[in-house]
Amino acid sequence: MAQTIFNHLNDDQKTGTKHIYFNQSQSQPYISGEELYINDYNASGQQLNGELDLGSFPNFHKITFHYAIRFNILESIDISKNEKLSRIVIDGQNSGFLESNSFTLLVKEIQLDRIIVSYYENKGSWLKIEKYLRKQTIIPYRLVEDKKLEAEVANLKQSIAQKDQTIVQKDQTIAQKDRTIADLNQKIQQTPTLSQFQELNNIVLSCTDLDFNRLKQEIKKLKLKDFNPHFQEQKNHFEQLTSTTKNKAGDSLTAILDLFLQTNKQIIDSENVSSNSYTQGQLQGQLVTCKTLLQTKFTPDELQNLLNKQKELKELEKQSAIL
C-alpha cells in the first residue's frame, strides 16, 4: 500500500506540512521546512502504487505536481479530508501529464468549487490556465461520501420537519381560537341585551318595571294561548285517525294495531334517553313484524302516516310539558 511511505514521519511533521510536492525522483518522502516531497519512485526503485490518503496531513493548503511525474500505477490520491486545500498546481509544460498518470483524485462535492487547479495548456503557445476542480479535465476525480455533510443535511431536514410540525400545531391552535371567538360572537349576537329585554317587557307588560320572572310567566301565557288550541286540534285529529284505523283493522288486527302504536311510542321515548342497541333492535324488529301483519289491510304509506302523526303529537306533548 502507498500509505506505508509515511510511516517514518512523526505527527508534528504531518501537522506542520503546508505544501505537498509530488516530484519526479527516487527516494522516500522527506520534509523540508513546511514542504513534504513525495517522489514517484521509492528508494528501492519501485513506482508508487495503490491508494494514497493525505488525510494525516490536515493543514496543507497546496499540492504541486511536477509535470513529468509517472504515477501510472497509482490508483488514487484521497484529498477528501483535507478541508484547507485550496490549490493544485501542475508546474511546467505538461502535455503528457494525462498519458503518464492514471491516478484519480478522491474528493467531496464541496471541494469541487473550492479547489483551483492551475496548469499550462498549449494553444499555439503555452498559456497558464486556472479552473475550479469541477471545470478542469486534466486530473480525473471521483466523489466520495461526505458522512459529516450527510449527517448535517439529515439533521437540517429533521429540524425543518420539526419546525413545520410546530407551525402546523400553532396554525391549528390559532384556528381553534378563531372558532372559539366566532362561537362567542355568535352567542353574543344571539343573547338578548338588557335593552331588548326592556323592550319586550314594555310590549308584554305595558311599560312596567322589568321583572324577568313575571315577564317569563306572561310570555308562557301568551304561548299557551296559541299553543293549546293547536295541540288539542292535533290530539283530536290523531285520536280520530286511530279510531278510523282500528275500525278498518277489525277485531282480528286491533290488538296488533295497538301493539304497533305502543312499540312506536317506546321507540320515540327511547330516542330522548340513553338506551342500548339491543333494546332498540328488539323494538325495531317488533315494529317491522306488526307492520308486516297490518299490511294485509293497510298500505305502507297509511301505516307510516299513522306513525308520523303519533310522533308529531309526542313532540307537542313535550312542548306542553315545558310550558
Residue frames as qw, qx, qy, qz and C-alpha x, y, z in Angstrom:
[[0.000, 0.886, 0.463, 0.000, 0.00, 0.00, 0.00],
 [0.364, 0.622, -0.034, 0.693, 1.22, 3.53, -0.82],
 [0.442, -0.836, -0.078, -0.316, 0.20, 4.64, 2.67],
 [0.862, -0.386, -0.065, 0.323, 3.23, 2.98, 4.29],
 [0.569, 0.456, -0.044, 0.683, 5.58, 5.57, 2.77],
 [0.165, -0.764, 0.081, -0.618, 4.62, 7.98, 5.60],
 [0.828, -0.438, -0.342, 0.077, 5.48, 5.64, 8.47],
 [0.654, -0.022, -0.245, 0.716, 8.79, 7.38, 9.20],
 [0.003, 0.502, 0.026, 0.864, 7.14, 10.81, 9.65],
 [0.168, -0.286, -0.737, 0.589, 6.04, 11.95, 13.11],
 [0.035, 0.768, 0.637, -0.055, 2.81, 13.76, 13.99],
 [0.145, -0.769, -0.027, 0.622, 4.45, 17.18, 14.28],
 [0.190, -0.235, 0.614, 0.729, 5.87, 16.85, 10.78],
 [0.105, 0.446, 0.827, 0.327, 2.48, 15.85, 9.43],
 [0.053, -0.846, -0.491, 0.202, 0.56, 18.68, 11.09],
 [0.228, -0.699, 0.139, 0.664, 3.26, 21.19, 10.17],
 [0.382, 0.103, 0.669, 0.628, 3.10, 20.40, 6.46],
 [0.274, 0.637, 0.210, -0.689, 1.63, 23.27, 4.43],
 [0.535, 0.623, -0.341, -0.457, 2.63, 22.25, 0.91],
 [0.796, -0.079, 0.593, 0.088, 2.92, 18.79, -0.68],
 [0.324, 0.691, -0.463, -0.450, 5.13, 18.45, -3.73],
 [0.918, 0.119, 0.378, 0.017, 4.91, 15.34, -5.92],
 [0.003, 0.792, -0.497, -0.355, 8.32, 15.13, -7.51],
 [0.899, 0.387, -0.203, -0.031, 9.99, 13.13, -10.28],
 [0.048, 0.674, -0.693, 0.254, 12.72, 11.40, -8.34],
 [0.819, -0.074, -0.568, -0.016, 13.68, 8.25, -6.48],
 [0.185, 0.210, -0.681, 0.677, 13.67, 8.34, -2.66],
 [0.243, -0.551, -0.775, 0.190, 11.36, 8.08, 0.31],
 [0.076, -0.880, -0.282, -0.375, 9.21, 11.12, 1.24],
 [0.531, -0.154, -0.337, 0.762, 11.04, 13.83, 3.16],
 [0.127, -0.921, -0.351, 0.108, 10.25, 17.10, 4.89],
 [0.468, 0.149, -0.003, 0.871, 11.93, 20.40, 4.06],
 [0.126, -0.077, 0.160, -0.976, 10.59, 23.23, 6.19],
 [0.548, 0.229, 0.468, -0.655, 6.82, 23.19, 5.73],
 [0.654, 0.420, -0.390, -0.495, 7.00, 21.23, 2.47],
 [0.744, -0.136, 0.652, -0.056, 6.59, 17.48, 2.06],
 [0.360, 0.525, -0.605, -0.478, 8.22, 15.95, -1.01],
 [0.804, 0.053, 0.567, -0.170, 6.77, 12.70, -2.34],
 [0.067, 0.489, -0.692, -0.527, 8.63, 11.03, -5.21],
 [0.814, 0.223, -0.175, -0.508, 7.12, 8.83, -7.87],
 [0.820, 0.158, -0.538, 0.112, 9.72, 6.10, -7.17],
 [0.691, -0.716, 0.087, -0.040, 10.87, 4.92, -3.76],
 [0.210, -0.774, 0.586, 0.115, 14.45, 4.36, -2.68],
 [0.628, -0.112, 0.761, 0.121, 14.32, 0.78, -4.00],
 [0.044, 0.207, -0.631, -0.746, 13.31, 1.94, -7.45],
 [0.079, 0.436, 0.895, 0.061, 9.69, 0.81, -7.13],
 [0.115, -0.352, -0.288, -0.883, 6.98, 3.04, -8.52],
 [0.281, 0.037, 0.551, -0.785, 4.38, 4.36, -6.07],
 [0.351, -0.175, -0.783, -0.483, 1.24, 2.24, -6.32],
 [0.233, -0.432, -0.830, 0.264, -2.09, 1.51, -4.66],
 [0.167, -0.851, -0.394, -0.305, -4.09, 4.15, -2.79],
 [0.402, 0.103, -0.324, 0.850, -2.59, 7.24, -1.18],
 [0.302, -0.818, -0.479, -0.103, -4.57, 9.01, 1.58],
 [0.326, 0.395, -0.220, 0.830, -3.39, 12.51, 2.56],
 [0.497, -0.725, -0.336, -0.339, -5.83, 12.76, 5.48],
 [0.739, -0.457, -0.245, 0.429, -2.98, 12.55, 8.02],
 [0.368, 0.007, 0.042, 0.929, -1.76, 15.97, 6.77],
 [0.022, 0.742, 0.654, -0.143, -4.62, 18.21, 7.96],
 [0.120, -0.823, -0.115, 0.544, -3.06, 21.64, 7.45],
 [0.351, -0.135, 0.517, 0.769, -1.62, 21.73, 3.96],
 [0.375, 0.684, 0.293, -0.552, -3.30, 24.08, 1.51],
 [0.464, 0.711, -0.351, -0.396, -1.43, 23.42, -1.74],
 [0.841, -0.031, 0.505, 0.189, -0.38, 20.46, -3.89],
 [0.291, 0.748, -0.419, -0.425, 2.16, 20.73, -6.68],
 [0.915, 0.132, 0.368, 0.102, 2.70, 18.01, -9.29],
 [0.211, -0.511, 0.570, 0.608, 5.96, 18.00, -11.28],
 [0.636, 0.473, -0.148, -0.592, 4.87, 17.95, -14.90],
 [0.538, 0.412, -0.712, -0.182, 6.91, 14.81, -15.64],
 [0.456, -0.277, 0.753, -0.385, 5.88, 12.58, -12.72],
 [0.487, 0.115, -0.781, -0.374, 4.96, 8.98, -13.51],
 [0.430, -0.053, 0.699, -0.570, 2.07, 7.76, -11.39],
 [0.552, 0.159, -0.542, -0.614, 0.80, 5.28, -13.95],
 [0.535, -0.171, -0.827, -0.018, 0.11, 2.50, -11.42],
 [0.018, 0.101, 0.579, -0.809, -1.02, 4.68, -8.53],
 [0.022, -0.520, -0.832, -0.195, -4.78, 4.16, -8.24],
 [0.171, -0.856, -0.366, -0.323, -5.92, 7.19, -6.25],
 [0.285, 0.128, -0.402, 0.861, -4.94, 10.15, -4.10],
 [0.307, -0.704, -0.639, -0.044, -7.52, 10.84, -1.40],
 [0.188, 0.176, -0.195, 0.946, -7.80, 14.54, -0.53],
 [0.367, -0.596, -0.555, -0.449, -11.40, 14.38, 0.71],
 [0.588, -0.638, -0.408, 0.283, -10.38, 15.00, 4.34],
 [0.471, -0.116, -0.018, 0.874, -8.15, 17.99, 3.57],
 [0.062, 0.854, 0.511, -0.081, -10.51, 20.88, 4.18],
 [0.193, -0.814, 0.098, 0.538, -7.79, 23.55, 3.96],
 [0.492, -0.007, 0.611, 0.620, -6.62, 22.52, 0.49],
 [0.312, 0.775, 0.235, -0.498, -7.36, 25.32, -1.96],
 [0.406, 0.771, -0.357, -0.338, -4.92, 24.94, -4.88],
 [0.856, -0.033, 0.461, 0.232, -3.46, 22.20, -7.07],
 [0.212, 0.835, -0.342, -0.374, -0.63, 23.16, -9.41],
 [0.897, 0.170, 0.289, 0.287, 0.92, 21.23, -12.30],
 [0.130, -0.836, 0.257, 0.466, 4.16, 23.06, -12.93],
 [0.253, -0.344, 0.714, 0.555, 5.90, 23.21, -16.27],
 [0.536, 0.302, -0.404, -0.677, 4.73, 22.32, -19.74],
 [0.457, -0.104, 0.834, -0.292, 2.63, 19.24, -19.11],
 [0.595, 0.280, -0.399, -0.639, 1.41, 17.96, -22.48],
 [0.579, 0.096, -0.804, -0.100, 2.00, 14.35, -21.43],
 [0.267, -0.284, 0.631, -0.671, 0.60, 14.58, -17.91],
 [0.815, 0.023, 0.141, -0.561, -2.55, 12.58, -18.64],
 [0.834, 0.325, -0.437, -0.092, -0.65, 9.86, -20.51],
 [0.374, 0.394, -0.717, 0.437, 1.94, 9.43, -17.73],
 [0.177, -0.102, 0.686, -0.699, -0.55, 9.25, -14.87],
 [0.416, -0.279, -0.764, -0.407, -3.59, 7.09, -14.16],
 [0.164, -0.252, -0.733, 0.610, -4.50, 8.13, -10.62],
 [0.212, -0.674, -0.500, -0.501, -7.85, 9.61, -9.63],
 [0.017, -0.255, 0.443, -0.860, -8.42, 12.29, -7.01],
 [0.335, -0.519, -0.786, 0.019, -10.94, 11.30, -4.34],
 [0.018, 0.156, -0.152, 0.976, -12.83, 14.42, -3.31],
 [0.113, 0.533, 0.721, -0.429, -16.02, 15.67, -1.68],
 [0.261, 0.741, 0.535, 0.311, -18.67, 17.56, -3.59],
 [0.183, -0.955, -0.134, 0.191, -17.95, 20.76, -1.68],
 [0.517, -0.504, 0.366, 0.588, -14.30, 20.74, -2.80],
 [0.557, 0.422, 0.551, 0.456, -15.15, 20.90, -6.49],
 [0.144, 0.869, 0.229, 0.415, -15.92, 24.61, -6.26],
 [0.490, -0.859, 0.092, 0.115, -13.30, 25.37, -3.63],
 [0.663, -0.364, 0.443, 0.482, -10.07, 24.00, -5.11],
 [0.447, 0.825, -0.171, -0.301, -8.44, 25.79, -8.06],
 [0.855, -0.005, 0.377, 0.356, -6.35, 23.74, -10.49],
 [0.138, 0.887, -0.266, -0.352, -3.51, 25.60, -12.22],
 [0.763, -0.015, 0.543, 0.351, -1.73, 24.15, -15.28],
 [0.051, 0.541, -0.413, -0.731, -0.30, 25.04, -18.69],
 [0.697, 0.450, 0.555, -0.067, -2.04, 24.37, -21.97],
 [0.320, -0.203, 0.529, 0.759, -0.58, 24.57, -25.45],
 [0.429, 0.755, 0.466, -0.170, -2.72, 26.82, -27.65],
 [0.538, 0.779, -0.025, 0.320, -0.06, 27.73, -30.16],
 [0.214, 0.534, -0.543, 0.612, 1.91, 28.91, -27.17],
 [0.463, -0.275, -0.782, 0.315, 1.92, 27.71, -23.60],
 [0.277, -0.558, -0.030, -0.781, -0.74, 29.52, -21.59],
 [0.043, 0.019, -0.818, 0.574, -1.37, 29.27, -17.87],
 [0.494, -0.390, -0.530, -0.568, -4.90, 28.03, -17.16],
 [0.066, -0.052, 0.742, -0.665, -6.74, 28.21, -13.84],
 [0.570, -0.266, -0.479, -0.613, -10.05, 26.45, -13.31],
 [0.630, -0.355, 0.463, -0.513, -12.05, 25.11, -10.43],
 [0.270, -0.210, 0.939, 0.025, -11.63, 21.40, -9.93],
 [0.589, 0.430, 0.608, -0.315, -15.16, 20.84, -11.21],
 [0.515, 0.785, -0.022, -0.343, -14.42, 22.58, -14.53],
 [0.042, 0.669, -0.699, -0.251, -10.94, 21.21, -15.35],
 [0.956, 0.180, -0.044, -0.225, -10.31, 17.93, -17.21],
 [0.412, 0.639, -0.633, 0.143, -6.59, 17.35, -16.79],
 [0.002, 0.213, -0.892, 0.399, -6.92, 15.42, -13.49],
 [0.550, -0.335, -0.639, -0.421, -9.81, 12.96, -13.16],
 [0.185, -0.240, 0.624, -0.720, -11.69, 12.92, -9.86],
 [0.471, -0.332, -0.783, -0.233, -14.31, 10.81, -8.12],
 [0.410, -0.552, 0.153, -0.710, -16.71, 11.89, -5.40],
 [0.365, -0.055, -0.876, 0.309, -16.68, 10.11, -2.06],
 [0.422, -0.699, -0.557, -0.155, -19.38, 10.06, 0.58],
 [0.070, 0.429, -0.344, 0.832, -19.37, 13.04, 2.88],
 [0.452, -0.425, -0.776, 0.112, -20.78, 11.45, 6.02],
 [0.193, -0.334, -0.387, 0.838, -20.44, 14.64, 8.01],
 [0.218, 0.067, -0.251, -0.941, -22.34, 16.60, 5.37],
 [0.451, -0.264, -0.757, -0.392, -24.96, 13.88, 5.08],
 [0.366, -0.420, -0.709, 0.433, -25.43, 13.95, 8.85],
 [0.028, -0.277, -0.157, 0.948, -25.77, 17.74, 8.77],
 [0.335, -0.063, -0.510, -0.790, -28.31, 17.51, 5.94],
 [0.456, -0.351, -0.815, -0.075, -30.25, 14.84, 7.84],
 [0.262, -0.409, -0.547, 0.682, -30.23, 16.99, 10.98],
 [0.106, 0.157, -0.113, -0.975, -31.32, 20.01, 8.96],
 [0.406, -0.205, -0.681, -0.575, -34.18, 18.07, 7.39],
 [0.425, -0.421, -0.768, 0.227, -35.25, 16.84, 10.81],
 [0.147, -0.333, -0.317, 0.876, -35.08, 20.37, 12.19],
 [0.244, 0.017, -0.353, -0.903, -37.16, 21.69, 9.29],
 [0.450, -0.309, -0.786, -0.291, -39.70, 18.89, 9.78],
 [0.343, -0.433, -0.656, 0.514, -39.95, 19.72, 13.49],
 [0.008, 0.257, 0.072, -0.964, -40.39, 23.41, 12.73],
 [0.339, -0.124, -0.588, -0.724, -43.04, 22.58, 10.12],
 [0.436, -0.403, -0.804, 0.029, -44.84, 20.45, 12.71],
 [0.218, -0.390, -0.448, 0.774, -44.64, 23.30, 15.21],
 [0.158, 0.103, -0.226, -0.956, -46.07, 25.70, 12.63],
 [0.416, -0.264, -0.743, -0.452, -48.90, 23.27, 11.86],
 [0.391, -0.446, -0.727, 0.347, -49.67, 22.93, 15.57],
 [0.083, -0.325, -0.210, 0.918, -49.64, 26.71, 16.01],
 [0.271, -0.044, -0.474, -0.837, -51.91, 27.10, 12.98],
 [0.440, -0.372, -0.801, -0.163, -54.29, 24.53, 14.46],
 [0.296, -0.433, -0.565, 0.637, -54.24, 26.36, 17.80],
 [0.059, 0.203, -0.068, -0.975, -54.93, 29.68, 16.09],
 [0.357, -0.176, -0.663, -0.634, -57.73, 28.11, 14.06],
 [0.406, -0.437, -0.787, 0.158, -59.27, 26.66, 17.23],
 [0.167, -0.408, -0.354, 0.824, -59.08, 30.04, 18.94],
 [0.176, 0.050, -0.353, -0.918, -60.65, 31.68, 15.88],
 [0.409, -0.331, -0.773, -0.354, -63.51, 29.17, 16.03],
 [0.347, -0.462, -0.661, 0.480, -63.95, 29.83, 19.75],
 [0.033, -0.290, -0.075, 0.954, -64.05, 33.58, 19.14],
 [0.290, -0.095, -0.569, -0.764, -66.55, 33.09, 16.31],
 [0.411, -0.419, -0.809, -0.035, -68.76, 30.93, 18.55],
 [0.247, -0.449, -0.482, 0.711, -68.62, 33.52, 21.32],
 [0.090, 0.151, -0.190, -0.966, -69.50, 36.30, 18.88],
 [0.367, -0.247, -0.721, -0.534, -72.43, 34.26, 17.62],
 [0.392, -0.477, -0.741, 0.263, -73.63, 33.63, 21.17],
 [0.134, -0.336, -0.236, 0.902, -73.28, 37.31, 21.96],
 [0.228, 0.001, -0.412, -0.882, -75.37, 38.19, 18.93],
 [0.468, -0.317, -0.759, -0.323, -77.98, 35.60, 19.91],
 [0.355, -0.394, -0.665, 0.525, -78.12, 36.63, 23.57],
 [0.053, -0.855, -0.384, -0.343, -80.71, 39.34, 24.22],
 [0.289, 0.271, -0.324, 0.859, -79.39, 42.55, 25.70],
 [0.072, -0.390, -0.643, 0.655, -80.90, 44.32, 28.69],
 [0.256, 0.301, -0.070, -0.916, -82.45, 46.92, 26.43],
 [0.410, -0.016, -0.745, -0.525, -84.04, 44.18, 24.34],
 [0.263, -0.328, -0.868, 0.265, -85.49, 42.61, 27.49],
 [0.051, 0.389, 0.360, -0.846, -86.83, 46.01, 28.50],
 [0.338, 0.174, -0.411, -0.829, -88.40, 46.49, 25.08],
 [0.407, -0.165, -0.868, -0.231, -90.03, 43.06, 25.29],
 [0.169, -0.354, -0.727, 0.564, -91.21, 43.84, 28.81],
 [0.187, 0.298, 0.070, -0.933, -92.82, 47.06, 27.59],
 [0.423, 0.030, -0.626, -0.655, -94.69, 45.18, 24.87],
 [0.461, -0.230, -0.856, -0.033, -95.95, 42.39, 27.10],
 [0.374, -0.509, -0.636, 0.443, -96.49, 44.19, 30.41],
 [0.053, 0.878, 0.323, 0.349, -97.21, 47.72, 29.22],
 [0.232, 0.707, -0.244, 0.622, -94.16, 49.63, 30.43],
 [0.726, -0.681, 0.014, -0.092, -93.92, 48.25, 33.96],
 [0.192, -0.760, 0.621, 0.016, -90.54, 47.84, 35.61],
 [0.626, 0.354, -0.680, -0.141, -88.53, 44.93, 34.25],
 [0.638, -0.339, 0.604, -0.335, -89.29, 41.75, 36.22],
 [0.242, 0.349, -0.839, -0.342, -87.83, 38.73, 34.48],
 [0.126, 0.124, 0.965, -0.191, -89.92, 36.09, 36.29],
 [0.412, 0.544, 0.446, -0.580, -93.14, 37.98, 35.67],
 [0.383, 0.581, -0.412, -0.588, -92.17, 38.55, 32.05],
 [0.063, 0.205, -0.963, -0.160, -91.45, 34.84, 31.69],
 [0.267, 0.324, 0.842, -0.338, -94.88, 33.89, 33.05],
 [0.427, 0.626, 0.145, -0.636, -96.67, 36.35, 30.79],
 [0.298, 0.485, -0.665, -0.483, -94.85, 35.02, 27.73],
 [0.069, 0.008, 0.997, -0.025, -95.82, 31.47, 28.70],
 [0.380, 0.486, 0.596, -0.515, -99.44, 32.54, 28.98],
 [0.429, 0.636, -0.208, -0.607, -99.31, 34.09, 25.54],
 [0.156, 0.346, -0.881, -0.284, -97.62, 31.00, 24.17],
 [0.196, 0.180, 0.939, -0.218, -100.21, 28.70, 25.74],
 [0.438, 0.530, 0.283, -0.669, -103.00, 30.84, 24.37],
 [0.530, 0.548, -0.431, -0.482, -101.88, 29.97, 20.85],
 [0.124, 0.339, -0.932, -0.040, -100.46, 26.55, 21.62],
 [0.397, 0.064, 0.808, -0.432, -103.33, 24.87, 23.45],
 [0.704, 0.460, 0.163, -0.516, -105.90, 25.10, 20.62],
 [0.515, 0.572, -0.592, -0.239, -103.34, 23.77, 18.13],
 [0.038, -0.292, 0.933, -0.208, -102.31, 20.97, 20.49],
 [0.547, 0.190, 0.646, -0.497, -105.91, 19.97, 21.14],
 [0.678, 0.542, -0.132, -0.479, -106.67, 20.04, 17.43],
 [0.395, 0.497, -0.766, -0.099, -103.74, 17.72, 16.65],
 [0.227, -0.140, 0.892, -0.365, -104.66, 15.43, 19.52],
 [0.662, 0.334, 0.402, -0.537, -108.25, 15.15, 18.33],
 [0.617, 0.574, -0.392, -0.370, -107.05, 14.52, 14.79],
 [0.187, 0.394, -0.898, 0.054, -104.76, 11.69, 15.90],
 [0.403, 0.046, 0.793, -0.455, -107.45, 10.10, 18.07],
 [0.704, 0.463, 0.134, -0.521, -109.87, 10.24, 15.15],
 [0.499, 0.561, -0.622, -0.223, -107.24, 8.77, 12.80],
 [0.056, -0.265, 0.934, -0.232, -106.55, 6.00, 15.30],
 [0.568, 0.212, 0.595, -0.528, -110.24, 5.23, 15.71],
 [0.694, 0.542, -0.154, -0.448, -110.77, 5.11, 11.94],
 [0.332, 0.510, -0.791, -0.065, -107.76, 2.86, 11.53],
 [0.267, -0.114, 0.890, -0.353, -108.97, 0.46, 14.23],
 [0.693, 0.357, 0.329, -0.533, -112.39, 0.24, 12.60],
 [0.639, 0.577, -0.415, -0.294, -110.71, -0.66, 9.33],
 [0.084, 0.441, -0.885, 0.124, -108.46, -3.19, 11.05],
 [0.792, -0.208, -0.422, -0.389, -111.37, -5.09, 12.54],
 [0.769, -0.574, 0.197, -0.200, -111.30, -7.31, 15.59],
 [0.966, 0.074, -0.011, 0.247, -108.62, -9.58, 14.15],
 [0.623, 0.371, -0.112, 0.680, -105.98, -6.84, 13.84],
 [0.254, -0.897, -0.055, -0.358, -106.94, -4.33, 16.55],
 [0.769, -0.598, 0.116, 0.191, -104.59, -5.87, 19.09],
 [0.748, 0.137, 0.204, 0.616, -101.79, -5.85, 16.52],
 [0.193, 0.769, 0.152, 0.590, -102.50, -2.17, 15.76],
 [0.505, -0.853, 0.016, -0.131, -102.37, -1.31, 19.48],
 [0.824, -0.347, 0.198, 0.402, -99.03, -3.11, 19.78],
 [0.583, 0.491, 0.229, 0.605, -97.83, -1.32, 16.65],
 [0.042, -0.868, -0.046, -0.493, -98.56, 2.12, 18.14],
 [0.693, -0.715, 0.090, 0.016, -97.27, 1.16, 21.59],
 [0.838, -0.057, 0.180, 0.511, -93.97, -0.05, 20.09],
 [0.395, 0.632, 0.140, 0.652, -93.56, 3.15, 18.10],
 [0.351, -0.889, -0.013, -0.294, -94.21, 5.18, 21.27],
 [0.813, -0.501, 0.147, 0.257, -91.44, 3.26, 23.05],
 [0.707, 0.262, 0.194, 0.628, -89.06, 3.93, 20.16],
 [0.091, 0.821, 0.102, 0.555, -89.87, 7.67, 20.27],
 [0.577, -0.807, 0.059, -0.114, -89.35, 7.77, 24.04],
 [0.870, -0.256, 0.161, 0.390, -86.05, 5.88, 23.76],
 [0.547, 0.595, 0.095, 0.582, -84.69, 8.50, 21.35],
 [0.135, -0.859, 0.086, -0.486, -84.65, 11.02, 24.18],
 [0.651, -0.640, 0.390, -0.119, -82.88, 8.79, 26.70],
 [0.136, 0.546, -0.818, -0.120, -79.82, 6.56, 26.52],
 [0.906, -0.006, 0.297, -0.301, -80.82, 3.03, 25.59],
 [0.429, -0.382, 0.750, 0.328, -78.71, 0.12, 24.48],
 [0.334, 0.339, -0.596, -0.646, -78.62, -1.06, 20.91],
 [0.050, -0.095, -0.994, -0.024, -80.05, -4.46, 21.84],
 [0.207, 0.518, 0.640, -0.528, -83.28, -2.92, 23.17],
 [0.308, 0.562, -0.183, -0.746, -83.51, -0.66, 20.13],
 [0.191, 0.220, -0.855, -0.430, -83.07, -3.67, 17.88],
 [0.072, 0.291, 0.934, -0.194, -85.83, -5.57, 19.65],
 [0.269, 0.601, 0.373, -0.653, -88.25, -2.65, 19.33],
 [0.295, 0.501, -0.446, -0.680, -87.47, -2.13, 15.65],
 [0.099, 0.055, -0.967, -0.230, -87.91, -5.84, 14.99],
 [0.150, 0.439, 0.803, -0.373, -91.25, -5.86, 16.78],
 [0.294, 0.605, 0.065, -0.737, -92.38, -2.79, 14.80],
 [0.245, 0.349, -0.705, -0.567, -91.49, -4.45, 11.49],
 [0.004, 0.150, 0.989, -0.009, -93.37, -7.61, 12.47],
 [0.230, 0.568, 0.579, -0.538, -96.51, -5.66, 13.34],
 [0.269, 0.576, -0.237, -0.735, -96.21, -3.63, 10.15],
 [0.120, 0.166, -0.891, -0.406, -95.98, -6.80, 8.07],
 [0.072, 0.368, 0.911, -0.174, -99.15, -8.22, 9.65],
 [0.202, 0.648, 0.353, -0.644, -101.05, -4.94, 9.23],
 [0.107, 0.409, -0.505, -0.753, -100.18, -4.67, 5.54],
 [0.135, 0.278, 0.932, 0.186, -102.88, -7.22, 4.83],
 [0.068, 0.790, 0.608, -0.044, -105.35, -4.34, 5.23],
 [0.062, -0.944, -0.004, 0.324, -103.24, -1.16, 5.07],
 [0.679, 0.646, -0.109, 0.332, -100.78, 0.26, 2.59],
 [0.674, -0.112, -0.249, 0.686, -97.24, 1.09, 3.80],
 [0.104, 0.405, 0.031, 0.908, -98.00, 4.80, 3.31],
 [0.551, -0.627, -0.277, -0.476, -101.08, 4.61, 5.54],
 [0.820, -0.423, -0.287, 0.257, -99.12, 2.91, 8.31],
 [0.544, 0.080, -0.121, 0.826, -96.20, 5.35, 8.00],
 [0.126, -0.567, -0.153, -0.799, -98.59, 8.31, 8.13],
 [0.701, -0.622, -0.298, -0.181, -100.05, 6.94, 11.37],
 [0.770, -0.252, -0.205, 0.550, -96.55, 6.67, 12.88],
 [0.319, 0.326, 0.024, 0.890, -95.65, 10.19, 11.75],
 [0.357, -0.658, -0.214, -0.627, -98.78, 11.68, 13.30],
 [0.791, -0.532, -0.282, 0.108, -98.08, 9.85, 16.54],
 [0.655, -0.055, -0.126, 0.743, -94.54, 11.28, 16.61],
 [0.058, 0.504, 0.123, 0.853, -95.80, 14.81, 15.89],
 [0.575, -0.682, -0.257, -0.372, -98.26, 14.54, 18.78],
 [0.808, -0.365, -0.240, 0.396, -95.49, 13.31, 21.11],
 [0.440, 0.208, -0.041, 0.873, -93.41, 16.38, 20.20],
 [0.246, -0.610, -0.176, -0.732, -96.35, 18.65, 21.01],
 [0.757, -0.575, -0.307, -0.038, -96.81, 16.87, 24.35],
 [0.695, -0.118, -0.194, 0.682, -93.17, 17.60, 25.18],
 [0.135, 0.390, 0.055, 0.909, -93.68, 21.28, 24.39],
 [0.516, -0.640, -0.307, -0.479, -96.82, 21.33, 26.51],
 [0.790, -0.436, -0.320, 0.291, -94.89, 19.91, 29.46],
 [0.498, 0.079, -0.106, 0.857, -92.27, 22.66, 29.13],
 [0.129, -0.474, -0.156, -0.857, -94.89, 25.38, 29.02]]
